[in-house]
Amino acid sequence: MINEKEINRLLVVRGYSNNTICTYLACLHYFKNYFKGFEIDQLTKDDILAYLFHLIQEDYSKSMQNQHINAIKFYFEKCLGRKKEYYHIERPRQDKKLPVVLSKHEIQSLFQATHNLKHLTALAVIYSCGLRVSEIIHLKIKDIDSQRMVINIRKAKGNKDRQVQLTNQILALLRRYYKKHLPVNELIMGQKGGPYLASSIQKIIKRTALKAKTYKPITPHTLRHSFATHLLENGTDIRYIQFILGHSDIKTTQIYTHVTSAHLKNIKNPSDDLNFF
């Protein structure tokens, strides 16, 4: 098996993110240990399918199974140069779960319960721009363009750049935050300098949700889901939402058509004609 340093180098050269590199290397390390004593490069498709069945038996999530598949395919196809179709693996079907969405009132309550200016700035920018947590922690001061009222998102998922709207309220909040904290490079700076940790953002939103008495299962991504849903409910064209969120496929964006409540409000429910009290 090709050593880890060489695999890491190939991942870097191909422009994979640090998170993806760490995930792939961890998956391949587990894969190697599972087949300890065997020549990894000589494994067959049946061997790999047996390994995937092992992951299912170990109750790995479908998302984690897919990560292992992607890592294995990268090794055999990109590192070893094998033919793609020979190592085609049937991927497990994803559960079709609707995203958790907060109402505008719940978003407002969340922000009002955030008394730390840095925490409020992080959460407000995530929501108002529809950012992923990886995007907020890597956002830099130079990415804020107050002249054109846009924020530049650099090397996001898929190594793509995009621009999102900078509103007057968010600009005023950023200026107040900047005067107090004086960040140097990253917008949301860690306590010891450098970027803020994604895990810290996740802890902040869970603590804040409890303070706001919002008991839905909330993560930073919930703010992104809520932002997209609220845009759709405001009548924003789904193609614009796709661009703002940085989705490659419109099908990914269309999930929000299933959680918007705007179309439901226009339906006359037959229960309205009945008496319950």
HELIX and SHEET records of a PDB file:
HELIX    1   1 GLU A    4  VAL A   13  1                                  10    
HELIX    2   2 ASN A   18  TYR A   34  1                                  17    
HELIX    3   3 ILE A   40  GLN A   42  5                                   3    
HELIX    4   4 LYS A   45  GLN A   57  1                                  13    
HELIX    5   5 LYS A   62  LYS A   73  1                                  12    
HELIX    6   6 PHE A   74  CYS A   79  3                                   6    
HELIX    7   7 GLU A   85  TYR A   87  5                                   3    
HELIX    8   8 LYS A  104  GLN A  112  1                                   9    
HELIX    9   9 LEU A  117  CYS A  129  1                                  13    
HELIX   10  10 VAL A  133  ILE A  137  1                                   5    
HELIX   11  11 ILE A  141  ASP A  143  5                                   3    
HELIX   12  12 ASN A  168  HIS A  181  1                                  14    
HELIX   13  13 ALA A  198  LYS A  211  1                                  14    
HELIX   14  14 PRO A  220  GLU A  233  1                                  14    
HELIX   15  15 ILE A  238  LEU A  245  1                                   8    
HELIX   16  16 ILE A  250  THR A  253  1                                   4    
HELIX   17  17 GLN A  254  HIS A  258  5                                   5    
HELIX   18  18 ALA A  262  LYS A  265  1                                   4    
HELIX   19  19 PRO A  270  ASP A  273  5                                   4    
SHEET    1   A 3 ILE A 144  ASP A 145  0                                        
SHEET    2   A 3 VAL A 150  ILE A 153 -1                                        
SHEET    3   A 3 ARG A 162  GLN A 165 -1                                        
END                                                                             
